């Protein structure tokens, strides 16, 4: 069963005590491995240890925390793998672990936390491990200017810790102070947040559904987010003044979820700096530094009005979504590279009014039968139309007179089975045929051009009609 998670802003209940149960065992080679199920609220996970691991744990706790040395059930040499002994030991080891958790109810000693994998799955353990990592390597990571990768579960843990309002160093170990995380996140420029599909590790935690807050990051220039639920992400908009590149993949059902999540709170809103024609309920700041946006591989069905908040975008990737119509892109005056491949576009009528300055346009993998609408994209240099439903060579005339077009891809369209289709495609470009590449080999390209010249010499190629 998937782990449930709390939403932001809900009143907090008292945290249930952690539990550790020995739920079984298995024989590996010549020794027995005990299967431990750890429960922390709604989260559960499994850990496996042999008896010698318990013994090592106990020795360290006796030395470091002065626990009763007789608390651990003793070793058995003879018949150590017998079923009766194993079953008794399962019960005794469960009592041992539960006693330890009762002895250390708030913050488990480091050795116990690692034994039970609290540093992977439990809020305090996760934040302590992350704080220690950044205490030791934070300055080096910031100095190198590399992308810092973090899991949604780690961000969820930090968010929960901050909302609990507890001391930032509950363990007493200065290395695990939450302040090390906050200092690092304030200065970090390049962030990557990657979740998982399905349960995380050996737990029931659905990491992609966890809520987390990114407002602790104050200086981000680039962020990559994947396999997270955009509806549960908070604080991303606090990076509007600095963020230049953003990628959100396998996470969103609309552009609005990412670009203007607060829009759901208002009946009517407009971007900051807009000349208002009527009263609105909210003025929303734009993403003033954002020039590159990748929203590919999501479940986006429309290009909604949230694009009005990204006026400086130059590169926009909406590939592998479910977009049906090219809309609202007229607000992006700086857009030069647009990827709408592998969507559900079936018509391009009027597209020139939305994409006036685009130089590279990828429309591969759509449902296009007609190219009508492309004939006035006078800035277009690169065009990918492969894997569509274009049957008639006549359709290519729509792009034949584009003055800047240099590269065209028409592979895997029905017209590509027409004999000498490359030659016939190039013929649509008239005198510019030698300047246009149709995504074929150099030799094939030369052969096509030679054939075209022969046809022209025989006056068999008619000039293209004016667009």
C-alpha positions as CSV (number, residue, x, y, z in Angstrom):
1,X,0.0,0.0,0.0
2,X,1.4,3.4,-0.9
3,X,2.4,5.7,1.9
4,X,0.1,8.6,2.6
5,X,1.6,12.0,3.0
6,X,0.5,15.2,4.8
7,X,-0.3,18.2,2.7
8,X,1.2,21.7,3.5
9,X,-0.5,23.7,6.0
10,X,-2.5,21.0,7.8
11,X,-2.5,20.8,11.5
12,X,0.1,18.4,12.8
13,X,-0.7,15.4,14.9
14,X,1.6,13.9,17.5
15,X,4.2,11.7,15.8
16,X,3.7,8.0,16.4
17,X,6.5,6.1,17.9
18,X,8.8,4.2,15.6
19,X,8.5,0.4,15.5
20,X,10.9,-2.4,14.4
21,X,9.5,-5.9,14.0
22,X,11.4,-9.0,12.9
23,X,9.0,-10.4,10.4
24,X,10.9,-13.4,9.2
25,X,14.3,-14.8,8.2
26,X,16.0,-16.5,5.3
27,X,19.0,-18.8,5.0
28,X,21.9,-17.3,2.9
29,X,24.8,-19.7,2.3
30,X,25.6,-20.9,5.8
31,X,24.0,-18.1,7.9
32,X,20.6,-16.8,8.7
33,X,19.5,-13.3,7.7
34,X,16.7,-11.6,9.8
35,X,14.1,-9.5,8.0
36,X,13.2,-6.3,9.9
37,X,10.2,-4.2,9.1
38,X,10.6,-0.6,10.4
39,X,7.5,1.6,10.7
40,X,7.6,5.4,11.1
41,X,4.1,6.8,10.8
42,X,2.7,5.9,7.4
43,X,6.1,4.9,6.1
44,X,7.5,1.4,6.2
45,X,10.6,-0.2,4.9
46,X,12.6,-3.5,5.2
47,X,16.1,-4.0,6.4
48,X,18.0,-7.3,6.5
49,X,20.8,-8.2,8.9
50,X,22.6,-11.4,10.1
51,X,23.2,-11.9,13.8
52,X,26.8,-10.7,13.7
53,X,25.5,-7.3,12.5
54,X,23.3,-7.2,15.6
55,X,26.4,-8.1,17.7
56,X,28.5,-5.3,16.2
57,X,25.7,-2.8,16.7
58,X,25.4,-3.9,20.4
59,X,29.1,-3.6,21.0
60,X,29.2,-0.1,19.8
61,X,26.1,1.0,21.7
62,X,27.5,-0.5,24.9
63,X,30.7,1.4,24.4
64,X,29.2,4.7,23.2
65,X,25.8,4.8,25.1
66,X,26.4,2.5,28.0
67,X,23.4,0.3,27.4
68,X,22.9,-2.9,29.2
69,X,25.4,-5.4,27.7
70,X,23.1,-8.3,28.5
71,X,20.2,-6.8,26.5
72,X,21.2,-8.7,23.3
73,X,20.3,-12.4,23.2
74,X,23.5,-14.4,23.3
75,X,25.3,-16.2,20.5
76,X,24.6,-19.9,19.8
77,X,27.2,-22.0,18.0
78,X,25.5,-25.4,17.9
79,X,22.3,-25.6,15.9
80,X,22.4,-21.9,15.2
81,X,20.3,-22.3,12.0
82,X,17.8,-24.7,13.5
83,X,14.2,-23.5,13.0
84,X,13.3,-23.5,16.6
85,X,16.4,-21.4,17.5
86,X,15.8,-19.0,14.6
87,X,12.1,-18.4,15.6
88,X,13.1,-17.8,19.2
89,X,15.8,-15.4,18.1
90,X,13.4,-13.5,15.8
91,X,11.3,-12.7,18.9
92,X,14.3,-11.9,21.1
93,X,15.8,-9.6,18.5
94,X,12.5,-7.8,18.0
95,X,12.4,-7.1,21.7
96,X,16.0,-5.9,21.6
97,X,15.3,-3.4,18.7
98,X,12.1,-2.1,20.2
99,X,13.9,-1.6,23.5
100,X,16.5,0.5,21.7
101,X,13.8,2.6,20.0
102,X,12.1,3.2,23.4
103,X,15.5,4.1,24.9
104,X,16.2,6.7,22.2
105,X,12.7,8.0,21.3
106,X,13.7,11.3,19.7
107,X,17.0,10.9,17.9
108,X,18.6,7.5,17.4
109,X,22.4,7.2,17.8
110,X,24.1,7.3,14.5
111,X,25.1,3.6,14.6
112,X,21.5,2.6,15.3
113,X,20.1,5.0,12.6
114,X,22.4,3.4,10.0
115,X,21.5,-0.1,11.2
116,X,17.8,0.6,10.7
117,X,18.4,2.7,7.5
118,X,16.8,5.7,9.2
119,X,19.3,7.8,7.1
120,X,17.5,6.6,3.9
121,X,13.8,6.7,5.0
122,X,13.2,8.7,8.2
123,X,13.0,12.5,8.5
124,X,15.5,13.0,11.3
125,X,17.9,10.5,9.9
126,X,17.7,11.8,6.3
127,X,18.3,15.5,7.3
128,X,21.2,14.5,9.7
129,X,22.9,12.5,6.9
130,X,22.4,15.3,4.4
131,X,23.6,18.0,6.9
132,X,26.8,16.0,7.6
133,X,27.5,15.5,3.9
134,X,27.2,19.2,3.3
135,X,29.2,20.1,6.4
136,X,32.1,18.0,4.9
137,X,31.7,18.7,1.2
138,X,29.4,21.7,0.8
139,X,32.0,24.3,0.1
140,X,33.8,22.1,-2.3
141,X,30.5,21.4,-4.2
142,X,29.7,25.1,-4.4
143,X,33.2,26.0,-5.5
144,X,33.1,23.5,-8.3
145,X,29.9,24.9,-9.7
146,X,28.5,21.5,-10.4
147,X,24.9,20.3,-10.4
148,X,23.8,19.1,-7.0
149,X,21.4,16.1,-7.1
150,X,18.9,15.6,-4.4
151,X,15.9,13.2,-3.9
152,X,12.3,14.4,-3.4
153,X,12.4,12.3,-0.1
154,X,15.3,14.4,1.1
155,X,13.6,17.7,0.3
156,X,10.4,16.4,2.0
157,X,12.4,15.6,5.1
158,X,14.0,19.0,5.2
159,X,10.6,20.7,4.6
160,X,9.1,18.6,7.5
161,X,11.9,19.4,9.8
162,X,11.5,23.1,9.2
163,X,7.8,23.0,9.8
164,X,8.2,21.1,13.0
165,X,10.0,24.0,14.6
166,X,12.4,21.8,16.5
167,X,16.0,22.7,17.4
168,X,18.2,22.5,14.3
169,X,20.6,20.2,16.0
170,X,18.5,17.7,18.0
171,X,21.3,15.1,18.1
172,X,23.9,17.3,19.8
173,X,26.3,16.6,16.9
174,X,27.2,19.9,15.3
175,X,27.9,18.2,12.0
176,X,24.2,17.2,11.7
177,X,22.9,20.8,12.3
178,X,20.1,21.7,9.8
179,X,21.9,25.0,9.4
180,X,24.5,23.4,7.1
181,X,21.7,22.5,4.7
182,X,20.2,26.0,4.8
183,X,23.5,27.7,4.2
184,X,24.2,25.4,1.3
185,X,20.8,25.8,-0.4
186,X,21.0,29.6,-0.1
187,X,24.0,29.7,-2.3
188,X,23.5,26.7,-4.7
189,X,23.1,27.6,-8.4
190,X,22.5,24.3,-10.1
191,X,19.9,21.8,-8.7
192,X,18.6,18.4,-9.9
193,X,15.6,16.7,-8.2
194,X,15.0,13.2,-9.4
195,X,12.2,11.0,-8.0
196,X,11.4,7.3,-8.7
197,X,8.5,5.6,-10.3
198,X,6.9,3.3,-7.8
199,X,8.1,2.7,-4.2
200,X,11.5,4.0,-3.2
201,X,14.0,1.4,-2.2
202,X,12.6,-1.3,0.1
203,X,9.9,1.1,1.4
204,X,6.3,1.8,0.6
205,X,7.1,5.5,0.1
206,X,5.8,6.8,-3.2
207,X,8.6,9.4,-3.6
208,X,7.0,11.1,-6.6
209,X,4.0,12.1,-4.5
210,X,5.8,13.7,-1.6
211,X,5.3,17.4,-1.0
212,X,8.3,19.6,-0.7
213,X,9.3,23.3,-0.6
214,X,12.0,24.8,-2.8
215,X,11.9,28.3,-1.2
216,X,15.1,27.4,0.7
217,X,17.0,27.8,-2.6
218,X,17.7,31.5,-3.0
219,X,20.3,31.7,-5.9
220,X,19.2,29.0,-8.5
221,X,20.3,29.6,-12.1
222,X,19.3,26.1,-13.3
223,X,16.9,23.5,-12.0
224,X,16.0,20.0,-13.3
225,X,13.0,18.2,-11.8
226,X,11.8,14.7,-12.9
227,X,9.3,12.2,-11.6
228,X,7.7,14.5,-9.0
229,X,4.1,15.6,-8.8
230,X,4.2,19.3,-9.8
231,X,1.0,19.9,-7.7
232,X,3.0,19.1,-4.6
233,X,6.0,21.3,-5.3
234,X,6.0,24.6,-3.4
235,X,8.4,27.6,-3.5
236,X,9.8,27.1,-7.1
237,X,8.4,30.6,-8.0
238,X,10.8,32.2,-5.4
239,X,13.6,31.5,-7.9
240,X,12.0,33.8,-10.6
241,X,14.6,36.6,-10.2
242,X,17.6,34.2,-10.9
243,X,16.5,31.1,-12.7
244,X,17.6,31.0,-16.4
245,X,17.1,27.3,-17.3
246,X,14.3,25.1,-16.0
247,X,13.4,21.5,-16.8
248,X,10.4,19.7,-15.4
249,X,9.7,16.3,-16.9
250,X,7.5,13.4,-16.0
251,X,5.8,15.6,-13.4
252,X,3.1,18.0,-14.7
253,X,-0.4,17.9,-16.2
254,X,-0.4,21.6,-17.2
255,X,2.0,24.4,-17.8
256,X,0.2,26.4,-15.2
257,X,1.1,23.9,-12.5
258,X,4.8,24.8,-13.1
259,X,4.7,28.5,-14.1
260,X,1.9,30.0,-12.0
261,X,0.7,27.5,-9.4
262,X,-0.9,30.4,-7.5
263,X,-3.3,31.0,-10.4
264,X,-5.8,28.6,-9.0
265,X,-6.3,31.0,-6.1
266,X,-7.5,33.9,-8.4
267,X,-10.4,34.3,-10.7
268,X,-8.4,36.6,-13.0
269,X,-4.7,37.5,-13.2
270,X,-2.3,39.3,-15.5
271,X,1.5,39.4,-15.7
272,X,3.4,42.2,-14.0
273,X,3.9,45.1,-16.5
274,X,0.8,44.4,-18.6
275,X,-1.4,47.4,-19.6
276,X,-4.6,46.4,-17.9
277,X,-7.8,46.6,-19.9
278,X,-10.0,45.6,-17.0
279,X,-9.7,45.1,-13.2
280,X,-8.0,41.8,-12.2
281,X,-7.7,40.0,-8.9
282,X,-3.9,39.5,-9.1
283,X,-0.8,40.9,-10.7
284,X,1.8,38.1,-10.9
285,X,5.6,38.7,-11.4
286,X,7.2,37.2,-14.5
287,X,10.1,34.7,-14.7
288,X,12.3,37.6,-15.6
289,X,15.6,35.6,-16.2
290,X,14.2,32.4,-17.7
291,X,15.4,31.8,-21.3
292,X,15.3,28.0,-21.5
293,X,12.3,25.8,-20.5
294,X,12.0,22.1,-21.0
295,X,8.5,20.7,-20.2
296,X,8.9,17.5,-22.3
297,X,7.5,14.1,-21.3
298,X,4.6,15.4,-19.3
299,X,0.8,15.1,-19.7
300,X,0.3,18.7,-21.0
301,X,-2.7,19.0,-23.4
302,X,-2.6,22.8,-24.1
303,X,-0.3,25.7,-24.3
304,X,-2.1,27.8,-21.7
305,X,-1.9,31.5,-20.9
306,X,0.8,30.9,-18.3
307,X,3.3,31.4,-21.1
308,X,2.6,35.1,-20.7
309,X,4.8,34.9,-17.6
310,X,7.9,33.7,-19.5
311,X,8.5,36.6,-22.0
312,X,12.2,36.1,-22.4
313,X,12.0,32.4,-23.4
314,X,14.3,31.5,-26.4
315,X,14.2,27.7,-26.2
316,X,11.0,25.9,-25.4
317,X,10.6,22.1,-25.4
318,X,7.1,20.7,-25.2
319,X,7.8,17.4,-26.9
320,X,6.2,14.1,-25.8
321,X,3.0,15.7,-24.4
322,X,-0.6,15.7,-25.7
323,X,-0.8,19.2,-27.1
324,X,-3.6,19.5,-29.7
325,X,-3.3,23.1,-30.9
326,X,-0.5,25.7,-31.2
327,X,-1.8,28.5,-29.1
328,X,-0.7,31.5,-27.0
329,X,2.9,31.4,-28.2
330,X,2.5,34.9,-29.8
331,X,3.4,36.2,-26.3
332,X,6.9,34.8,-26.7
333,X,8.7,37.5,-28.8
334,X,12.1,36.0,-28.1
335,X,11.3,32.4,-29.0
336,X,13.7,31.0,-31.6
337,X,13.8,27.2,-30.9
338,X,10.5,25.3,-30.4
339,X,10.1,21.6,-30.0
340,X,6.5,20.3,-30.4
341,X,7.4,16.8,-31.5
342,X,5.4,13.8,-30.5
343,X,2.2,15.6,-29.5
344,X,-1.2,15.4,-31.1
345,X,-1.1,18.3,-33.6
346,X,-3.3,17.8,-36.7
347,X,-3.5,21.4,-38.1
348,X,-1.0,24.3,-38.5
349,X,-3.5,26.8,-39.7
350,X,-2.6,30.4,-38.6
351,X,0.6,29.2,-36.9
352,X,2.6,32.0,-38.5
353,X,0.7,34.4,-36.2
354,X,2.0,32.6,-33.2
355,X,5.6,31.8,-34.2
356,X,6.8,34.8,-36.1
357,X,10.5,34.7,-35.1
358,X,11.1,30.9,-34.7
359,X,14.2,29.6,-36.5
360,X,14.1,25.9,-35.4
361,X,10.8,24.1,-35.3
362,X,10.4,20.4,-34.5
363,X,7.0,19.0,-35.4
364,X,8.0,15.3,-35.8
365,X,5.7,12.6,-34.6
366,X,2.4,14.4,-34.8
367,X,-0.8,13.8,-36.9
368,X,-0.1,16.4,-39.7
369,X,-1.5,15.8,-43.1
370,X,-1.2,19.3,-44.4
371,X,1.6,21.9,-44.1
372,X,-0.7,24.9,-44.7
373,X,0.2,27.5,-42.2
374,X,3.9,27.2,-42.4
375,X,4.3,29.3,-45.6
376,X,4.8,32.6,-43.8
377,X,7.4,31.5,-41.2
378,X,10.0,33.6,-43.0
379,X,12.6,33.2,-40.2
380,X,12.5,29.4,-40.3
381,X,15.9,27.7,-40.8
382,X,15.4,24.1,-39.5
383,X,12.2,22.2,-39.8
384,X,11.5,18.5,-38.8
385,X,8.3,17.0,-40.1
386,X,9.3,13.4,-39.9
387,X,6.9,10.7,-38.7
388,X,3.7,12.5,-39.7
389,X,0.9,11.7,-42.2
390,X,1.9,13.8,-45.2
391,X,1.0,12.1,-48.4
392,X,0.9,14.7,-51.1
393,X,4.0,16.3,-52.6
394,X,1.9,19.3,-53.2
395,X,2.0,20.0,-49.4
396,X,5.8,20.7,-49.6
397,X,5.0,23.8,-51.7
398,X,3.8,25.4,-48.5
399,X,7.5,25.6,-47.4
400,X,9.2,25.7,-50.8
401,X,9.4,29.5,-50.8
402,X,10.6,30.1,-47.3
403,X,13.7,32.3,-47.8
404,X,15.8,31.1,-44.8
405,X,15.0,27.4,-44.7
406,X,18.1,25.2,-44.9
407,X,17.2,21.8,-43.3
408,X,14.0,19.8,-43.7
409,X,13.2,16.3,-42.4
410,X,10.3,14.4,-44.0
411,X,11.3,10.8,-43.2
412,X,8.6,8.2,-42.4
413,X,5.8,10.1,-44.0
414,X,3.6,8.4,-46.6
415,X,5.1,10.6,-49.3
416,X,8.6,9.1,-48.6
417,X,7.6,6.0,-50.5
418,X,7.1,8.0,-53.7
419,X,9.9,7.0,-56.2
420,X,12.7,9.7,-56.2
421,X,10.8,11.6,-53.4
422,X,13.9,13.4,-52.3
423,X,14.4,14.8,-55.8
424,X,10.8,15.8,-56.0
425,X,11.0,17.5,-52.5
426,X,14.0,19.5,-53.5
427,X,12.2,20.5,-56.7
428,X,9.8,22.4,-54.6
429,X,12.5,24.8,-53.6
430,X,13.3,26.0,-57.1
431,X,16.7,27.8,-57.4
432,X,17.3,27.3,-53.7
433,X,17.4,23.5,-53.9
434,X,21.2,23.3,-53.6
435,X,20.9,25.3,-50.3
436,X,18.4,23.0,-48.7
437,X,19.2,19.7,-47.0
438,X,16.5,17.1,-46.8
439,X,18.2,15.0,-44.1
440,X,19.9,12.5,-46.5
441,X,23.4,11.4,-47.0
442,X,25.8,13.7,-48.9
443,X,26.0,11.3,-51.8
444,X,22.3,10.9,-52.0
445,X,21.9,14.6,-51.8
446,X,24.3,15.1,-54.7
447,X,22.5,12.5,-56.7
448,X,19.2,14.2,-56.1
449,X,20.6,17.6,-57.1
450,X,22.1,16.1,-60.3
451,X,18.8,14.6,-61.2
452,X,17.1,17.9,-60.5
453,X,19.6,19.8,-62.7
454,X,18.9,17.3,-65.6
455,X,15.2,17.8,-65.2
456,X,15.6,21.5,-65.3
457,X,17.8,21.3,-68.3
458,X,15.0,19.3,-70.0
459,X,12.5,22.1,-68.9
460,X,10.6,19.5,-67.0
461,X,10.5,21.3,-63.7
462,X,8.0,24.1,-63.5
463,X,8.8,27.2,-61.3
464,X,7.0,27.2,-57.9
465,X,4.0,29.5,-57.7
466,X,4.4,32.6,-55.5
467,X,3.2,32.1,-51.9
